[in-house]
Amino acid sequence: MPALAPSDIIAVVGAGAMGAGIAQVAAQAGHSVRLFDNRDGAAQAGIDGVRRQLEKRVAKGKMGQDEVDAIIERMSPVDSLDELADSRLVVEAIVENLEVKRGVFAKLETLCAPDTLLTSNTSSLSITSIAANLDRPERVAGLHFFNPAPVMKLVEVISGLATEAEVADTLYATAAAWGKKPVHASSTPGFIVNRVARPFYAESLRLLQEGAGAPATLDALLRRAGGFRMGPFELMDLIGHDVNYAVTRSVFDAYYGDTRFEPSLVQLALVEAGRLGRKSGQGFYEYRKQAAPVTADFASPVKAELPPLVIEGQPGVFSPLVARAEATGLEVIRHESISGQARFRLGGLTLALSDGRCATERALDEGLETLVLFDLCLDYGEASAIALAASANTDDASRDLATALFQRLGLDVAWLTDTPGLVVLRTVAMLANEAADAVLQGVCSAGDGDLAMQAGLNYPRGPLAWADGLGLAYVHRTLTHLHQSYGEERYRASFLLRRKALAGETFHE
């Protein structure tokens, strides 16, 4: 379907940060925009705020004043919903209250033409519920922008039970014409992003609760090894714990208490204490001027004479570690014809990439005296930090040897307690698992699921593309081991991921 024409009038209901931002996006695309808010003066204030933001770009030489003036001229405040009657598209961006939204849509339906597209920017409420009592629910859809709307590229186009495909396709094309990256989603709790993202927070919260590592260390590992732009604790502090906890609780309740979305008592305690993150001055970190800086807990430099590094089997995804070892002049002996999972030997010490088992269990399973597991990295050639964990019988000398090896490869080393899946691996596996279930349940396609997480949350790679690259059999094995270790349904593997792993398929061709 074609996008709406620039000559079509766009209406936005709600002139807060999101509403004004959406109005700006539409005006920048050439549309005349009418902005309504039931608070006196709020619509004009919203437009004035857009002008101030754009004039900052003028001051930096990124826009011309003529362009700003033209955008603002296309934006008009209106005093009543009646003045939106000739709009081709209405975007509602008001309070997240189902009954209030239903009231607005009921009135809009009586005012606007039968072919007017009525959309909600809701991040959590059901589009099906919003449209349920209307005469034309097929014209209603979700158009979920991310904050700040002029900057963030992702737009979730959400279809309720009655939404016509033509409506969703027109909205998709229009969002693309506005310079956004749209994705299709069905109206299920959390849509794509707020559902699939839950494990990013949940796994680190659990690791913290279990004493596996401190927030600064876990954050650093997910940034410097996993390639994420922000770690989960600093991101939760930025979002606000009241908001992040509420979203988690909403998704958990909407899925009838599915433990995969279970909220964290650690985060609840912060909410109860009023430690909401940056906006309150304290969350997992302190933001007051007098607060001492917090650093990750990395191992002190270890000087040790390293024996030759023996590679048994095909290293595959962690081949860049071998290249880094050779680049340092370390003697490397390859026994790549050996079958089974690849691993390193350093004297009498065995080192291997985690597969979701804790080191002690894997050492017993494989008949090893000592074992050190290392974590997944987005790119072992570029990573600057790595997590390690050791089996119960591993002595200090062996730990020092492992530390010295990875430090020689140019990596800061964080020792965690012996925890299944370490940090990056279990996070990536659980993100891929949730994305796979979203695809299985018809929430989105694999491509849209990956695009949503990259464009909406700046993930370094789409979870399903990442799983494809690692090998679905490996990801499934990791999830199976996590499930066995904890004995919780939280870690059950998605049927779709399991089926594709067994068939040797991928999510992307």
N, C-alpha and C positions, 0 to 999 in steps of 0.2 A: 504493500500500500504506500502511496506517496505521503510525504510529510505535509503538515499544514503549511499553507502559503504564508509568506511574510505579511500579506495583507490581512490575514485573519487576526481578529482581536483576541488577546489572551487576558484572562482575569485571574487574579490571585486573591484569595480570601485569607486574611491574617497577615499582618505587616511586621511580625517579629523578625528575628535574624534570618530564619529560614524563608519566610514568605517574601521578605524584601530581596533576599538573595535570588530566589526563583524568578521574581519579577525582573531583576537585573539581567538574568540569563536570557529571558525571552526578549527583553528590549534590545539587548546587544545583538540578538539574531534578527532584528529588524521589525519586530511586532509592536503594535500599539498595545500597551499594557494598562489595565485598570486594577488598582490596588485598593482593597477594602479592608477595614478593621473596625470593629464595633467600639473601640476606645477612641474618644475624641482626640483628633490630631495625630493618631498613631500612623495612619497611612502616609501623611505628609512627612512625618518624622522618619519613616522608613525610607522614603525617597531621598530625603536630605542625607540620611546615613549612606545611601548608595553613592550620592554625589561626593561625599567626603572621601570614601574609599577610592573612588575612581580618580579624584584629584591628587591623591597620594601617588598614583601611577604617573600622572602628568608631571608631578614634581621630580620623579625619578627618570623622566624621559621615556617612559614605556607606553604612553598614550598621548594623543594630541587633545588640546582643550576642545576643539571643534567636535571631536568624536564623543567626548564626555557630554557636551551640551546636547548633541543629537540623541544620545541614549536617554538622558533625563527628560528631554522633550517628549519622548515616546511613552513616558510613565505618568499616569494621571491618578491622583487620589479621588476616590468617590465616597459618597456619604451613606449609600444604602446598597443592599444587594440588588434592588431593582435596576440599578444602573449597569449591571453586568449582563442584562438580558440578551444583548446582541453578541456576546462573546462566543467564539468557536470552541474554546477550551477554557475550563475553569479548574484551577488547582487550589484545593483547600489545604491550608497550612496552619490550623488552629490547635487548641489544646487537645491532648490525647485523651479524649473522653467520648465514648461511643455514642451516648445519647445526644450530646451536643452536636457531634458531627452529623448524626442522622437528621437532626432538626435543620441544619444548614442545607443538607442535600435535598431534603423534602421541599424546602422553599425554592432552591435553585431549579429543581425539576419543573416547578410551576411557572417559573419566570423565563427560562431559557428555551430555545428551539428544541424540537425533538431530536435533532442530530448533534446537539452540543455534547462535547465530551466532558464528563464530570469526573474529576480525579481527586484522590487524596494523597497527601504527602506523608501519611501515617507510617511510622516505623514499626508499629507493633499490633495495631488493631486489624481485625479481619475485614477485608474488602467485601466479602460475601455478607457479613453482618451489617456493614454500613449501607449496602445497597438493598438489603432484604425487603424493606417495606416500600420501595419505590415502584412506580408504574413501569419504569424503563430501566431495570437493573442492568440490562445488557450494555448500557452506555456508560457504566461506572467502572473505573479501574483504579489501581494504585499507580502513582508516579512519584516514587520515593527518591528524592535527592539526598545527598550527604553533605554535611556541614563542613566548611562553608560552600554553599551551592555554586557560586561563581568559580570556585577553584577545583572542587572535587569532580572528577570525571564521571563517576559511576551514577547511573540512574536505574533503579529497579522498576521495571514495568510489570505490575502485578495484576493478574487476572483472577477475579472472583469466580464463583461457580457459574454465574450468569453472563459474565463478560464476553462479548462477541470477539472472535478472533480478529475481525476487521478493526475494532477499536484498539486492541492491543498492538496490532501491527502499525496503525497510524501513529500511535504514541511512540512506539519504538523508532519509527522513521523520523518523527519530529525531534525526539531527543538527540538522535544522531545528527540531524541538521543543525541543532543548536551547539554542536561541538562536544557532545557528551558520548560516553560509552554505555549504551543501554544493554540491559539483559532482560530476558523474559523470566518471570517467576510466577508460580501459583500462590494463591492466598493461603499460606500455611504459617504457623507461628514462627516468627523470626525471619520469614522470607528466606533469602539466601544468606546474606552477610551475617545478620545477627544470630542465625542458627549455626552456620558452619564455623564461626569464629569462637564459639564457646570453649572448645578444648584448648585454645591458645592461652586463655586465662586459667582454665580449670586444672590443667596438668601442672603448671607451675605453682598454683595455690596448694595443690596436694603435696608436691615435693617440699614446699615450705612447711606445711603442716607436719610432714613426716621427718623433718629435720635433715633433709638431703642436702640442702644448701641455703644460703642467705639470699634475700631478694637481689642485692647488687650483683652477686655472682651469677645467679640464674639469668638475670637480665643481660649481663655481659655475654654469656654463652649464646643466648638466642640471637643477639646482635652480631657478635664477632665470629661465631661458628655457624649459626643458622641463617645469617644474612637478613634477618628481620630489621626493619628500620628502628623500631623501639622494642624493648623488652616488655613483657606483660605487666610487671609491677609499675614501671614508670608510665606505661600506657593507661593502666587503671587509675593511677594518680592523676593523670591528665584528664581523663574522661570524667572522673568523680566517682567515688565508690558507691554513693547513693544511686547514681544513674546506672552504673555497670551491674551492681547487685540487683537492682530492680529489673533490668533486662533479663538477667540470668534467671531470676525467680519467675518472671513472666513466661519465659520459654519452658522452664521446668514444670510450672503449673499447667500450661497449655498442652503439654505432652503427657498429662496425667501422672506426673511424678517419675518419668523415665530417669533413671539414675545417671544416664549419660549427660544430663543437663543439671545435675544436682548442684545447688549453690554451696559455697564454702563458708564454714563457720569462722574461718580466719577473716574473711571479708565482712561478714556480718558483724564481727566484733569491732571492726574499724567504723562501720556505719553507726553502730550503737554508741561508740565513743565520740562521734562527731569528727573523726579523722578522715575527711572526705577526699584528701589529696591536695593538689595545688590550690584549689579555691579556699580551703580552710587552713592552709599553711602546713599541714601534716597529713601524711597517709602512710605508705610504706617508707617514705622518705620525708625528711623535714625540709621546708622551703623558706623558713624564716632566715633573716640575714645572719643571725648568730649561729645557725646550724653548722656543725662540722661536716665536711665532705665525707661521703661514704664511698668506699672503693670495693671492688671485687676481691674475693679471697683467692688469690693465685699463689701457687707454690713459689717459695724462694728459689733462686738459682742453685742448681745442683751441678757440681763438677764431678764427673765420673768418666773413667776410661770405658768406652763403649766397645763391646765385642762386635763382630760382624752381624749385620741384620739379615736374618734368613727369612725369605718370603716363601711360604708354603701355599700353593694354589694360586689361582688367578685373582689378583687384588681387586679388579673391577673398579667399583666406584671410588675406592680410596687409592687408586694408582698414583695420583699426584703426590701422595705421601712418600711413595718410593722414589719418585723423581726428586722430591725435596731432599731425601736422604742422600741420594747420589750426588746432588749438587753441593752438599756440604763436605763431600769427600769420604763419607762413611762407607766402609766396605759393605756391599750388598750382594748376597748370594741368593739366586733364584731357584726355587724348586717348584715351578709353576705347573708341572705335570701332575702334581699331587691332587687328588680329587677331594671333594668336600669343601666346606667353607674356608676361605682363605684366612690366613693368620700370619703373624710375625713370631719369630723366635729371636730372643736376645739372650744368648747364653742359655741358662735353664729356665728363663721366663717366657711365658707365652702371652701374646697380646692379640686381641681380636676385636673386630667391630661388633658392637652390641647387636643382639637379635631379639631383645625384649625380655630375656631371662636375666636375673641378677647373676653376678659373677660367681658367687659361691655355688649356686645351683648348676650353672653351666660347667664349672670345674668338676663337680661331682659327676655330672652326666657324661663328660668327655674324659674322665679318668686323669685329670690334671692335678698336680700338687698345688700349683699357684696359677692364677690367671688375672690379667688386667684387661678390662674392657675399655674401649674408647668409643666416644659418641659419634653420631652422624654430623657431617658438615655439609653445608650447601655446596661448597667448592673447596676441596681439600688443598687445592693449589693456592687459594686466596685467603683461607681462614687464618685468623691470628690468635685463636684460643681454642681450647678443646677440653672436654670433661672426661675424667677417668674414674673408674671404680675398680676395686680389687676384691678378690675372693678372700674368705676368712683367714686362710693360712698364709697369705702373702705377707712376707716380712718387710721391715723398713728398708732393707738393702734392695729388695726387688722393686719397691715403690720408688726409691731414689733412682734406680736404673731406668724405670719407665719415664719418670719425670725428666731425667737428663736426655733421654732420646727425643721426646717431643719438644723440649726446649731447644735442642740442637736443630730441630726442623723449623724453628722460628715461631713456636706456638706457646702462649701462656697456658699453664696447666692448672685446672681446677679439680681437686679431688673431692668427689661426692661420696656420701655413704653408699653402700652396695644396694643400689635401687634398680628395679627393672626398667630397662629402656633408657636410662639416663635422662637427658633433658631434651635435646633437639629431636632425637629419634622418636621418642614417645609422643612428642608434640606433633610432629609431621605425620606420624602414623594415624593419630587420632583425628587430625584435621582432614586427612584423606578419607578416613572412615566415615566421618560425618558428611563430607561432600558426596561420597559414594551413595550413602543412604538418601540424600536429597535427590540425586539422580534416579535412584531406584523408585522413589515415591512420587516421581513426576513433578518435583518442585522446580527443577531446571535441567538443562542439558549439561553435559560435562564441560563443554566449552564455556557456557555462560557461568557455570559455577566457578571455574578457574578465573575467568575475567572479572567476576564480581569481587573476588578476594584480592586480586591484584590492583584493580582500579579503585576499589572501595577502601581497602586497608593497607595498600602498598606492600602486600606480601611479595617476597622476592621471586616466587614461582607459584603458579596455581597448584593447589594441593593434589589434584588428580594428575596433572602433568608431572609433578614431583614424584608421585608414586609410580607412574609409568617409568620414569627414568631410573628409579631404584630397583624396579621389578616388582610387580604385584605379588608374586610369590613371597618375596622377602618381607613386604609390608604386611601381608596376611600372616606370615609366620610370627612377626613381631607382635601383632595384635593377639594372636592365639596365646603366645607366651605371657603377655600382660594379663590376659583373661585368666590363665592358669595360676599366675602368681597371686593375683588379688582375689580370684574367685567371685568377681563382681560382674553383673550384666553391663555395667558401664563400659567394659572393654570388649564386649562381644563384637566380632567382625561383621561388617555389613554383608548380607547375602550376595549382593551384586559384586562387591570386591572379591569375595571368596570364589564366586562362580567364574569370574574373569581370570583370577589367579590360577585356578585349576585348569582352565581351558587354554592358558597361555596367551590370553588376549590383553589388550590395553584399553584405556578409556579414550585415547586419541590415536588415530591412524598415523 
